[in-house]
Amino acid sequence: MRLAFLAVLCLAVSAPAQDRVLPYPIVPTPGYQQAVENGTRTPDGKPGPNYWQNFAAYDIDATLDPESGRV
């Protein structure tokens, strides 16, 4: 019995994720379903056609005064 359990456990751990059978259906949260409907996510979780990220680029000009330790 213990050996059979260990064998099943090893198979479950070593099997690729796409080959595993889920023990229950996964119900997406309302927020995730909204993201899929808006096109910011795809059903498999990848970014959708309307996915975006904030981006900022700054140029900072600063000098250090070694005597006072101030910028």
Z-matrix of the N, CA and C atoms (Angstrom, degrees):
N
C 1 1.455
C 2 1.538 1 109.86
N 3 1.307 2 116.79 1 -48.15
C 4 1.458 3 120.86 2 -179.24
C 5 1.520 4 110.59 3 -64.68
N 6 1.332 5 117.50 4 -38.69
C 7 1.457 6 121.89 5 179.28
C 8 1.528 7 110.70 6 -66.35
N 9 1.318 8 117.41 7 -39.39
C 10 1.465 9 121.03 8 179.03
C 11 1.528 10 110.03 9 -64.76
N 12 1.317 11 116.70 10 -42.31
C 13 1.464 12 120.43 11 178.57
C 14 1.523 13 110.38 12 -62.25
N 15 1.324 14 116.60 13 -43.19
C 16 1.457 15 121.16 14 179.47
C 17 1.526 16 110.75 15 -63.25
N 18 1.321 17 117.41 16 -39.72
C 19 1.459 18 120.82 17 179.38
C 20 1.523 19 110.62 18 -64.79
N 21 1.320 20 117.02 19 -43.35
C 22 1.465 21 120.62 20 178.83
C 23 1.525 22 109.83 21 -64.79
N 24 1.308 23 117.47 22 -41.55
C 25 1.455 24 121.61 23 179.01
C 26 1.524 25 110.86 24 -61.83
N 27 1.309 26 117.78 25 -43.62
C 28 1.464 27 121.41 26 179.48
C 29 1.526 28 111.05 27 -63.91
N 30 1.309 29 117.28 28 -40.93
C 31 1.464 30 120.27 29 178.06
C 32 1.513 31 111.13 30 -64.89
N 33 1.317 32 117.72 31 -39.98
C 34 1.461 33 121.32 32 -179.52
C 35 1.520 34 110.87 33 -66.06
N 36 1.311 35 116.82 34 -38.11
C 37 1.462 36 120.66 35 -178.68
C 38 1.517 37 110.80 36 -73.79
N 39 1.335 38 118.43 37 -36.64
C 40 1.448 39 120.69 38 -175.26
C 41 1.527 40 113.27 39 -88.15
N 42 1.333 41 119.21 40 -12.48
C 43 1.462 42 121.35 41 -178.58
C 44 1.527 43 109.98 42 -73.45
N 45 1.331 44 116.76 43 140.74
C 46 1.470 45 118.78 44 175.44
C 47 1.522 46 110.81 45 -61.62
N 48 1.328 47 116.26 46 150.37
C 49 1.458 48 120.96 47 -175.21
C 50 1.522 49 112.30 48 -58.53
N 51 1.351 50 118.75 49 -36.15
C 52 1.445 51 119.69 50 -177.24
C 53 1.525 52 112.41 51 -72.28
N 54 1.332 53 119.15 52 -16.42
C 55 1.455 54 122.03 53 -179.97
C 56 1.523 55 112.32 54 -92.50
N 57 1.306 56 118.15 55 -9.36
C 58 1.459 57 120.26 56 -177.38
C 59 1.523 58 110.95 57 -77.96
N 60 1.305 59 115.48 58 142.29
C 61 1.453 60 120.78 59 174.93
C 62 1.519 61 107.31 60 -96.06
N 63 1.315 62 116.07 61 126.99
C 64 1.452 63 120.12 62 -179.70
C 65 1.521 64 109.85 63 -75.68
N 66 1.322 65 117.77 64 142.84
C 67 1.460 66 120.22 65 -179.06
C 68 1.523 67 112.65 66 -74.35
N 69 1.300 68 118.42 67 -13.43
C 70 1.456 69 121.96 68 -178.86
C 71 1.524 70 108.13 69 -157.34
N 72 1.319 71 117.53 70 156.96
C 73 1.468 72 118.56 71 178.72
C 74 1.527 73 111.12 72 -70.56
N 75 1.303 74 115.57 73 147.45
C 76 1.458 75 121.04 74 177.46
C 77 1.520 76 107.69 75 -96.91
N 78 1.307 77 116.24 76 123.66
C 79 1.460 78 121.86 77 179.54
C 80 1.524 79 108.05 78 -102.23
N 81 1.333 80 117.20 79 115.69
C 82 1.474 81 118.77 80 -179.97
C 83 1.525 82 111.30 81 -65.10
N 84 1.314 83 115.48 82 148.52
C 85 1.459 84 120.90 83 177.87
C 86 1.532 85 108.87 84 -70.25
N 87 1.322 86 117.77 85 157.91
C 88 1.461 87 119.81 86 177.57
C 89 1.530 88 112.99 87 -57.20
N 90 1.317 89 117.67 88 -37.36
C 91 1.467 90 120.81 89 178.40
C 92 1.516 91 112.31 90 -63.99
N 93 1.330 92 116.96 91 -39.55
C 94 1.466 93 120.60 92 178.56
C 95 1.525 94 110.26 93 -68.83
N 96 1.327 95 116.77 94 -42.14
C 97 1.461 96 119.88 95 177.98
C 98 1.532 97 110.20 96 -61.28
N 99 1.323 98 117.46 97 -38.58
C 100 1.456 99 121.31 98 177.96
C 101 1.525 100 110.65 99 -64.07
N 102 1.336 101 116.97 100 -39.97
C 103 1.464 102 120.76 101 178.22
C 104 1.525 103 111.04 102 -64.00
N 105 1.330 104 117.61 103 -38.33
C 106 1.465 105 120.79 104 177.15
C 107 1.531 106 109.41 105 -65.94
N 108 1.330 107 117.13 106 -44.22
C 109 1.467 108 121.02 107 179.31
C 110 1.529 109 111.50 108 -63.29
N 111 1.331 110 117.12 109 -36.14
C 112 1.467 111 121.26 110 179.38
C 113 1.524 112 112.77 111 -78.16
N 114 1.320 113 117.60 112 -12.45
C 115 1.454 114 121.29 113 179.18
C 116 1.510 115 114.68 114 85.28
N 117 1.341 116 117.63 115 9.16
C 118 1.466 117 118.84 116 177.98
C 119 1.525 118 111.66 117 -84.54
N 120 1.317 119 117.56 118 -16.70
C 121 1.466 120 123.12 119 174.62
C 122 1.513 121 108.90 120 -136.79
N 123 1.333 122 116.16 121 154.32
C 124 1.458 123 121.35 122 173.04
C 125 1.521 124 107.59 123 -98.96
N 126 1.322 125 118.58 124 164.06
C 127 1.464 126 119.94 125 -179.62
C 128 1.531 127 114.07 126 -57.44
N 129 1.340 128 117.70 127 -27.59
C 130 1.466 129 119.10 128 179.38
C 131 1.527 130 113.00 129 -87.87
N 132 1.346 131 117.48 130 3.12
C 133 1.460 132 120.93 131 174.09
C 134 1.507 133 115.60 132 99.17
N 135 1.317 134 117.49 133 -7.51
C 136 1.460 135 120.02 134 179.75
C 137 1.528 136 110.10 135 -76.90
N 138 1.335 137 118.18 136 160.35
C 139 1.458 138 119.81 137 176.77
C 140 1.527 139 110.98 138 -61.05
N 141 1.333 140 115.85 139 139.17
C 142 1.452 141 121.67 140 -179.78
C 143 1.521 142 111.43 141 -92.06
N 144 1.338 143 117.03 142 -176.43
C 145 1.465 144 120.15 143 -177.38
C 146 1.525 145 113.45 144 -65.71
N 147 1.319 146 118.35 145 -23.00
C 148 1.469 147 121.29 146 179.97
C 149 1.526 148 112.65 147 -101.52
N 150 1.335 149 117.79 148 14.28
C 151 1.468 150 121.81 149 179.95
C 152 1.522 151 109.57 150 -68.12
N 153 1.309 152 116.87 151 141.55
C 154 1.456 153 121.57 152 177.99
C 155 1.526 154 109.51 153 -147.15
N 156 1.320 155 115.21 154 160.75
C 157 1.458 156 122.26 155 175.27
C 158 1.521 157 108.32 156 -135.52
N 159 1.312 158 115.16 157 145.26
C 160 1.462 159 119.20 158 171.58
C 161 1.516 160 108.50 159 -69.66
N 162 1.303 161 116.56 160 144.91
C 163 1.453 162 121.14 161 178.49
C 164 1.517 163 108.11 162 -142.37
N 165 1.288 164 116.20 163 138.85
C 166 1.455 165 120.97 164 177.14
C 167 1.531 166 108.70 165 -141.93
N 168 1.311 167 115.27 166 141.93
C 169 1.464 168 121.11 167 176.20
C 170 1.528 169 107.08 168 -129.71
N 171 1.292 170 115.05 169 127.18
C 172 1.462 171 120.12 170 -177.69
C 173 1.523 172 109.89 171 -121.24
N 174 1.325 173 116.22 172 143.89
C 175 1.460 174 123.28 173 169.02
C 176 1.519 175 106.21 174 -111.38
N 177 1.318 176 116.58 175 114.98
C 178 1.457 177 120.87 176 -177.72
C 179 1.526 178 108.19 177 -109.29
N 180 1.317 179 115.00 178 125.28
C 181 1.461 180 121.27 179 178.64
C 182 1.529 181 106.80 180 -109.38
N 183 1.317 182 116.36 181 108.73
C 184 1.468 183 120.66 182 -177.54
C 185 1.523 184 109.47 183 -139.20
N 186 1.292 185 114.16 184 152.76
C 187 1.470 186 120.05 185 175.22
C 188 1.522 187 108.43 186 -129.41
N 189 1.302 188 115.88 187 152.15
C 190 1.450 189 122.07 188 -179.09
C 191 1.531 190 108.44 189 -110.13
N 192 1.331 191 115.54 190 129.87
C 193 1.456 192 120.79 191 173.84
C 194 1.521 193 106.70 192 -93.35
N 195 1.338 194 118.03 193 104.17
C 196 1.470 195 120.96 194 -174.53
C 197 1.515 196 113.35 195 -62.00
N 198 1.314 197 118.18 196 -29.91
C 199 1.455 198 120.22 197 -177.78
C 200 1.524 199 111.85 198 -70.99
N 201 1.343 200 117.04 199 -42.53
C 202 1.455 201 119.35 200 -178.21
C 203 1.532 202 112.21 201 -95.50
N 204 1.336 203 116.65 202 -15.80
C 205 1.465 204 119.91 203 -177.93
C 206 1.526 205 112.54 204 74.63
N 207 1.303 206 116.26 205 21.23
C 208 1.478 207 120.71 206 -178.20
C 209 1.523 208 110.57 207 -104.75
N 210 1.314 209 112.84 208 151.71
C 211 1.453 210 119.69 209 176.52
C 212 1.507 211 107.95 210 -93.60
